[in-house]
Amino acid sequence: METDGRRMCELLVGLGEVDLVGVEELSGDRLRVTIRSRGPRPVCGECGGRVWSKGDRLVRLVDLPAFGRPVRLRWHKRRWVCPRPTCAVGSFAEQDLSVAPERALLTSRAGRWATAQVGRFGRTVSEVAEELGCDWHTVNKEVTRWGDALLEADTSRFGAVEAVGVDETLFWRKGRWKKKQWCTSVVDVGGRQLLDIVPGRTAESAASWFRSQPPGWCEAIRWAVLDMSGPYQVAYDRVLPHAYQVADPFHVVRLANRCVDLVRRRVQNETLGHRGRKRDPLYRIRRLLIMASERLDDRGEKRIQGLLRAGDPYGEVRDAWYAKESVRDIYQIGDPNLAAEFTHRLSGDLQDRSLPPEVNSLGRTIARWATQIANWHHSAVTNGPTEGLNNLIKRIKRAAFGFRNFANYRIRALLYAGKPNWTLLATITPP
């Protein structure tokens, strides 16, 4: 047990080889701790000779709270000068990374703690700033600085990827007219990990990210998952021509459900002259029509059949409903070759002129994406992990009440959903 008063104070401060000069109590229940380094006299980094003292410079830093009270750290940073006229170094200040890196606003331990709180646990910057007793900008600058250093140091954050997925997320609405600004999430579908976020949702924005990766890494990708997006298909064609593209099953079935809904709305307007009302036959079964057929009980089946007879005089909604169920049947087939043949035949059948125009449009879409749809039976990969990680990104957006700075948005999302190696945080120092 330590009984020396000075040594006990140094242990409580916990900053290593420093002298505790004093502690003051400030207004607002804050503490101010003053320290001075006590390390040996350094040598000139250029010529290796002895240096002379040039006094000290007072550096003010935000430190971790002590016993629930915000702390400000004052560090008397020693300055040195090389006396040799021919030496190009001149004067320099000492550096002690255990206290704080150069040009820091927070101490090293406070910067690491704030980065973990905001990045790993998803706390807001304002909450952490209030706990430290400083402003938002101070904490955000240090979180970005330490977070960038962590991601840079974590060279093995993601290794070989077999299946990759891309999807767009809304970044923010810009300007007076709230123009939507989008970004693209790149995800390791198999590892359920956010790899990166790039601005824009064009083919070039996604393709440029893949071009920036090592060629060997891209060549190892076997499956490229997408949600039937034309720009992302072009991006895959450009940079991953060897990978098999897979259309996400959820989006395929959602497209069929939308077809049913469009036909139901059109028939509703044509027969009754108004949008759906709660007593209208087709409106009353709007949810049953897009429900999976195996989830319908006898009562639901009879309800659909009866109300279709009442509100669908030409059987167009019924045709769309059958078409939707036929699309769902693609994913009930176990044999990949049989599924591919079924998909190609179905796309042709749905383009029959006797069917509603919305069903014909669905058939043409399936025909364009038939290969990608059938590839699911070989890979069994989906964009579900991508959508799940987008939900994590949206959680960060909600906590922050939105973002306007893309760099802040990217670093926060990668720290929260990118699975960095947090054990490296204690070993790194930001530049």
C-alpha positions in Angstrom: 0.0 0.0 0.0 1.3 3.5 -1.0 1.3 6.0 1.9 3.4 8.8 0.4 1.0 11.6 -0.3 2.7 12.8 -3.5 3.0 9.3 -4.9 -0.7 8.6 -4.1 -1.6 11.7 -6.1 0.5 10.6 -9.0 -1.1 7.1 -9.0 -4.5 8.7 -9.1 -3.5 10.9 -12.0 -2.0 7.8 -13.7 0.0 9.5 -16.5 3.3 7.7 -16.0 6.6 9.6 -15.7 5.3 13.1 -14.8 5.5 15.3 -11.8 2.2 16.4 -10.3 2.5 20.2 -9.9 -0.9 20.9 -8.4 -4.6 20.5 -8.4 -7.2 23.3 -8.5 -10.9 23.4 -8.1 -12.6 25.4 -10.8 -16.1 26.7 -11.2 -18.8 24.3 -12.3 -17.4 21.5 -10.2 -14.4 21.0 -12.5 -10.8 20.1 -11.6 -7.6 21.4 -13.1 -4.6 19.2 -12.8 -1.1 20.6 -13.6 1.8 18.3 -14.5 5.4 18.5 -15.7 7.4 15.8 -17.5 10.4 14.5 -15.6 12.1 12.4 -18.3 15.8 12.7 -19.1 17.2 15.4 -21.3 16.9 14.3 -24.9 19.5 14.6 -27.7 19.1 16.4 -31.0 17.4 14.2 -33.5 19.4 15.6 -36.4 23.0 15.7 -35.2 22.8 13.6 -32.0 24.3 16.3 -29.8 23.2 17.7 -26.4 20.4 20.3 -26.4 19.8 23.3 -24.2 16.6 24.1 -22.4 14.3 26.8 -23.8 11.8 26.9 -21.1 8.4 25.3 -21.4 5.1 25.8 -23.1 1.7 25.4 -21.4 -0.6 22.9 -23.2 -4.2 22.6 -22.1 -6.0 19.3 -22.6 -9.3 17.7 -21.8 -8.9 14.6 -19.6 -11.1 11.8 -18.4 -13.5 12.8 -15.6 -12.2 12.1 -12.0 -14.7 10.8 -9.5 -17.5 12.2 -11.6 -16.0 15.6 -12.1 -14.7 17.0 -15.5 -11.0 17.5 -15.6 -8.7 19.9 -17.4 -5.1 19.0 -17.7 -2.3 21.6 -17.9 0.9 20.2 -19.2 4.2 22.2 -18.9 5.7 20.9 -22.1 9.5 21.4 -22.1 11.1 23.0 -25.1 14.7 22.4 -26.3 17.1 24.0 -28.7 20.1 22.6 -30.5 23.1 25.1 -29.9 25.0 24.1 -33.1 24.6 26.8 -35.8 25.0 24.2 -38.5 22.1 22.0 -37.3 18.8 22.5 -39.1 16.6 21.4 -36.2 16.6 24.6 -34.2 14.1 24.4 -31.3 11.6 21.6 -30.7 9.1 20.6 -28.0 9.1 17.3 -26.2 6.5 14.6 -27.0 5.0 12.2 -24.5 2.4 10.0 -26.3 1.3 8.6 -22.9 0.0 12.0 -22.1 -1.2 13.2 -25.6 -0.2 13.1 -29.2 1.0 16.2 -31.0 -1.7 18.9 -31.6 -4.3 16.9 -29.6 -7.3 18.4 -27.8 -7.8 15.5 -25.6 -5.3 13.4 -23.7 -4.5 10.0 -25.2 -6.7 8.1 -22.7 -9.6 10.5 -23.2 -9.3 10.3 -27.0 -9.3 6.5 -26.9 -12.2 6.4 -24.4 -14.3 8.9 -26.5 -13.6 7.0 -29.7 -14.8 3.7 -28.1 -17.9 5.4 -26.6 -19.0 7.0 -29.9 -17.7 4.4 -32.4 -18.1 1.1 -30.6 -21.1 1.7 -28.4 -23.0 4.2 -30.6 -23.3 7.0 -28.1 -23.8 10.5 -29.4 -20.9 13.0 -29.6 -22.9 15.5 -27.5 -23.4 13.0 -24.7 -19.7 12.2 -24.5 -18.8 16.0 -24.8 -21.1 16.7 -21.9 -19.5 14.0 -19.8 -16.1 15.4 -20.5 -17.2 18.9 -20.0 -16.1 20.2 -23.4 -17.8 21.2 -26.6 -19.1 19.0 -29.5 -16.4 20.0 -32.0 -13.5 19.0 -29.6 -14.8 15.5 -29.2 -15.8 15.0 -32.8 -12.4 16.1 -34.1 -10.6 13.6 -31.8 -13.1 10.8 -32.5 -12.5 11.3 -36.2 -8.7 11.5 -35.7 -8.4 8.3 -33.5 -11.0 6.5 -35.6 -9.1 7.1 -38.8 -5.9 5.9 -37.2 -7.7 2.7 -36.0 -9.0 1.9 -39.4 -5.7 2.6 -41.0 -3.8 0.4 -38.5 -6.3 -2.4 -38.8 -4.9 -3.8 -42.1 -6.7 -7.2 -41.5 -10.1 -5.7 -40.9 -11.4 -7.6 -43.8 -9.7 -10.4 -45.7 -10.8 -12.5 -48.6 -14.5 -12.0 -49.4 -16.4 -14.6 -51.3 -19.8 -12.8 -51.6 -20.1 -9.0 -51.7 -23.3 -6.9 -51.7 -24.0 -3.3 -52.4 -27.0 -1.1 -51.6 -27.9 2.5 -51.4 -28.7 4.5 -48.3 -30.0 8.1 -48.0 -27.2 10.3 -46.7 -29.1 13.6 -46.3 -31.4 16.1 -48.0 -29.5 19.0 -49.3 -30.5 22.6 -49.8 -33.7 24.5 -49.9 -35.4 21.9 -52.1 -34.2 19.0 -49.9 -32.5 17.2 -52.8 -31.6 13.7 -51.8 -27.9 12.8 -51.5 -27.2 9.1 -51.6 -24.3 6.9 -50.8 -23.4 3.2 -51.4 -22.7 0.6 -48.7 -20.3 -2.1 -49.7 -20.8 -5.2 -47.5 -19.2 -8.6 -47.0 -22.4 -10.7 -47.2 -20.8 -13.8 -45.8 -19.0 -12.1 -42.9 -21.9 -9.7 -42.3 -19.5 -6.8 -42.2 -19.6 -3.2 -43.6 -16.5 -2.8 -45.7 -16.9 0.8 -46.7 -19.3 3.6 -47.7 -18.8 5.7 -50.8 -20.7 8.8 -51.9 -23.3 8.5 -54.7 -25.2 5.5 -56.0 -24.0 5.5 -59.6 -22.2 2.8 -61.4 -18.9 4.8 -61.3 -19.1 5.4 -57.5 -19.4 1.7 -56.8 -16.9 0.7 -59.4 -14.3 3.2 -58.3 -14.2 1.6 -54.8 -13.5 -1.8 -56.2 -10.8 -0.4 -58.5 -9.0 0.9 -55.4 -8.8 -2.6 -53.9 -5.9 -5.0 -54.7 -6.6 -7.0 -57.9 -6.2 -10.3 -56.1 -8.8 -9.4 -53.5 -11.3 -8.6 -56.3 -10.5 -11.8 -58.1 -11.4 -13.8 -55.0 -15.0 -12.6 -55.1 -17.3 -15.3 -56.5 -20.8 -13.8 -55.8 -22.0 -10.3 -56.4 -25.4 -9.6 -54.8 -27.6 -6.7 -55.8 -31.2 -5.6 -55.5 -32.0 -5.5 -59.3 -30.4 -2.1 -59.6 -29.2 -1.1 -63.1 -26.2 1.1 -62.0 -24.9 -1.6 -59.6 -25.2 -4.2 -62.4 -23.1 -2.0 -64.6 -20.5 -1.6 -61.8 -20.3 -5.3 -61.4 -19.9 -5.8 -65.1 -17.1 -3.4 -65.2 -15.0 -4.4 -62.2 -16.1 -7.9 -61.3 -16.9 -9.5 -64.7 -15.8 -12.9 -63.3 -18.3 -12.9 -60.4 -21.7 -14.4 -60.7 -24.4 -11.8 -60.0 -27.2 -12.7 -57.7 -30.6 -10.9 -57.5 -31.8 -10.6 -54.0 -34.9 -12.8 -53.5 -36.6 -10.3 -51.2 -36.6 -7.6 -53.9 -37.7 -10.1 -56.6 -40.8 -11.0 -54.5 -41.4 -7.4 -53.6 -41.5 -6.5 -57.3 -44.2 -9.2 -57.7 -46.1 -7.8 -54.7 -45.9 -4.3 -56.2 -47.4 -5.7 -59.4 -50.4 -7.0 -57.6 -50.8 -3.7 -55.8 -50.6 -1.7 -59.0 -53.3 -3.9 -60.7 -55.5 -3.7 -57.7 -55.4 0.1 -57.6 -56.0 0.5 -61.3 -59.0 -1.9 -61.3 -60.3 -0.1 -58.2 -60.3 3.2 -60.0 -61.7 1.8 -63.2 -64.7 0.0 -61.6 -65.6 2.4 -58.8 -64.0 5.7 -59.9 -62.2 6.4 -56.7 -59.3 5.2 -54.6 -59.8 2.3 -52.2 -62.1 2.8 -49.2 -62.5 0.5 -46.3 -65.8 -1.0 -47.6 -64.5 -1.6 -51.1 -64.0 -5.3 -51.9 -60.5 -5.0 -53.3 -59.3 -2.7 -50.6 -60.5 -5.1 -47.9 -58.1 -7.8 -49.2 -55.1 -5.6 -50.1 -52.9 -7.2 -47.4 -54.2 -10.7 -48.0 -53.2 -10.4 -51.7 -49.5 -9.9 -50.9 -49.4 -12.5 -48.2 -47.7 -15.7 -48.9 -50.2 -18.3 -49.9 -49.0 -20.9 -47.4 -49.7 -18.5 -44.6 -53.4 -18.1 -45.6 -55.8 -20.3 -43.7 -59.2 -21.5 -45.1 -60.9 -18.3 -43.9 -58.4 -16.1 -45.7 -58.6 -18.1 -48.9 -62.4 -17.9 -48.9 -62.2 -14.2 -48.2 -59.9 -13.5 -51.2 -62.0 -15.6 -53.6 -65.3 -14.0 -52.5 -64.1 -10.4 -52.6 -62.3 -11.0 -55.9 -65.6 -12.1 -57.4 -67.2 -9.0 -56.0 -64.6 -6.4 -57.1 -62.6 -7.9 -59.9 -65.0 -8.3 -62.9 -62.4 -9.2 -65.5 -60.1 -11.3 -63.3 -57.1 -9.0 -63.7 -56.3 -8.8 -60.0 -56.7 -12.6 -59.9 -54.2 -13.0 -62.7 -51.7 -10.7 -61.0 -52.1 -12.7 -57.7 -51.4 -15.9 -59.5 -48.4 -14.3 -61.2 -47.1 -13.2 -57.8 -47.4 -16.7 -56.4 -45.7 -18.1 -59.5 -42.7 -15.8 -58.9 -42.5 -17.0 -55.3 -42.5 -20.6 -56.6 -39.1 -19.9 -58.2 -37.6 -20.1 -54.7 -39.4 -23.4 -53.8 -37.5 -25.3 -56.5 -34.4 -27.1 -55.1 -32.7 -28.0 -58.4 -30.7 -25.1 -59.9 -31.1 -26.2 -63.5 -34.8 -26.7 -63.1 -35.2 -23.3 -61.4 -33.4 -21.6 -64.3 -35.6 -23.3 -66.8 -38.7 -22.4 -64.8 -37.6 -18.8 -64.5 -37.1 -18.4 -68.3 -40.5 -20.0 -69.1 -42.3 -17.9 -66.5 -40.8 -14.7 -67.8 -42.3 -15.6 -71.2 -45.7 -16.7 -69.9 -46.1 -13.4 -68.0 -45.6 -11.4 -71.2 -48.8 -12.9 -72.7 -50.9 -10.2 -74.1 -54.0 -11.5 -72.4 -52.6 -10.6 -69.0 -52.7 -7.1 -67.5 -50.0 -4.7 -68.6 -48.5 -4.6 -65.1 -48.0 -8.4 -65.3 -46.4 -8.0 -68.7 -44.0 -5.5 -67.3 -43.2 -7.9 -64.5 -42.4 -10.6 -67.1 -40.1 -8.3 -69.0 -38.2 -7.5 -65.8 -37.8 -11.1 -64.8 -36.6 -11.9 -68.4 -33.9 -9.2 -68.0 -32.8 -10.5 -64.6 -33.4 -14.3 -65.2 -29.8 -15.3 -64.9 -29.3 -13.3 -61.7 -32.5 -14.7 -60.2 -31.5 -18.3 -61.1 -28.0 -17.8 -59.6 -29.5 -17.7 -56.2 -30.0 -21.4 -56.4 -26.3 -21.9 -56.8 -25.1 -19.5 -54.1 -28.0 -19.1 -51.5 -26.7 -15.6 -50.7 -28.9 -12.6 -50.3 -28.6 -8.9 -49.6 -30.2 -9.5 -46.2 -26.9 -8.7 -44.3 -26.5 -5.5 -46.4 -30.0 -4.4 -45.3 -29.2 -5.3 -41.7 -26.1 -3.2 -41.7 -28.0 -0.4 -43.3 -30.2 -0.5 -40.3 -27.2 -0.1 -38.0 -26.1 2.9 -40.1 -29.6 4.4 -39.8 -29.4 3.9 -36.0 -26.2 6.0 -36.0 -28.0 8.6 -38.1 -31.0 8.7 -35.8 -28.7 9.1 -32.7 -26.9 12.0 -34.4 -30.1 13.6 -35.8 -28.6 13.2 -39.2 -25.3 14.1 -40.9 -24.2 16.7 -43.4 -20.5 15.9 -43.4 -19.7 12.7 -45.3 -16.4 12.2 -43.6 -18.1 12.2 -40.1 -20.8 9.9 -41.5 -18.4 7.4 -42.9 -16.1 7.1 -39.9 -19.0 6.8 -37.5 -20.6 4.0 -39.6 -17.4 2.1 -40.1 -16.5 2.2 -36.4 -20.0 1.0 -35.5 -20.7 -1.6 -38.2 -17.3 -2.2 -39.8 -16.0 -4.6 -37.1 -12.6 -2.9 -36.5 -10.2 -4.6 -34.1 -10.8 -2.5 -31.0 -7.8 -4.1 -29.2 -5.6 -2.1 -31.5 -6.9 1.2 -30.1 -4.6 1.0 -27.1 -1.6 0.5 -29.2 -2.0 3.2 -31.9 -1.2 6.9 -32.0 -2.9 9.2 -34.5 -0.6 11.3 -36.8 
